[in-house]
Amino acid sequence: MRVSADKETCAVSSLCVYRVPEVFDQDDDGAVEILDTEPPSSLHEAVRSAARSCPTQSIRVE
């Protein structure tokens, strides 16, 4: 799994950070930051769920 995000479309809802703080964080402006672009398999389902719940679909999972 590879995780990326588009800071330009991030709505700063923080849902991803609350769901998977091991992978997602926020910069000083509140936009999404990826802490781990290749998270362990134990977090894959949580990351997919966070991506699905992103209101602007700014998180990409490959």
C-alpha positions in Angstrom: 0.0 0.0 0.0 1.1 3.5 -0.8 -0.7 6.6 0.6 -0.6 10.1 -0.7 -2.7 13.2 -0.2 -3.5 16.5 -2.0 -3.1 19.4 0.4 -4.7 21.8 -2.1 -8.1 20.0 -1.9 -7.9 19.1 1.8 -10.9 20.5 3.7 -9.1 20.3 7.1 -11.8 18.1 8.6 -9.2 16.1 10.5 -11.2 12.8 10.2 -8.1 11.0 8.8 -6.0 12.2 11.8 -8.5 11.0 14.3 -8.9 7.6 12.5 -5.2 6.8 11.9 -2.9 9.1 13.7 0.0 6.7 12.9 -0.3 7.7 9.3 -2.0 11.1 9.1 -1.2 14.4 10.7 -1.8 18.1 10.0 0.5 20.9 9.1 0.5 24.4 10.7 -2.5 25.4 8.4 -4.4 22.2 9.3 -3.9 20.5 5.9 -3.2 16.8 5.8 0.3 15.4 6.1 1.3 11.8 5.5 3.6 10.5 8.3 3.9 7.0 6.8 3.5 6.7 3.0 3.8 2.9 3.2 2.0 1.8 6.4 2.1 -1.7 7.8 -0.6 -4.2 6.8 -2.2 -3.9 10.2 -3.3 -0.4 9.3 -4.4 -1.0 5.7 -8.1 -1.3 6.5 -8.1 1.8 8.7 -6.3 3.8 6.1 -8.8 2.7 3.4 -11.6 3.7 5.7 -10.0 7.1 6.3 -9.6 7.7 2.6 -13.3 6.7 1.9 -14.5 9.1 4.6 -12.4 12.1 3.4 -15.1 14.7 2.4 -13.0 16.0 -0.5 -11.4 12.7 -1.5 -8.0 14.2 -1.0 -6.4 10.9 0.2 -5.2 8.4 -2.4 -4.4 4.8 -1.7 -2.6 2.6 -4.2 
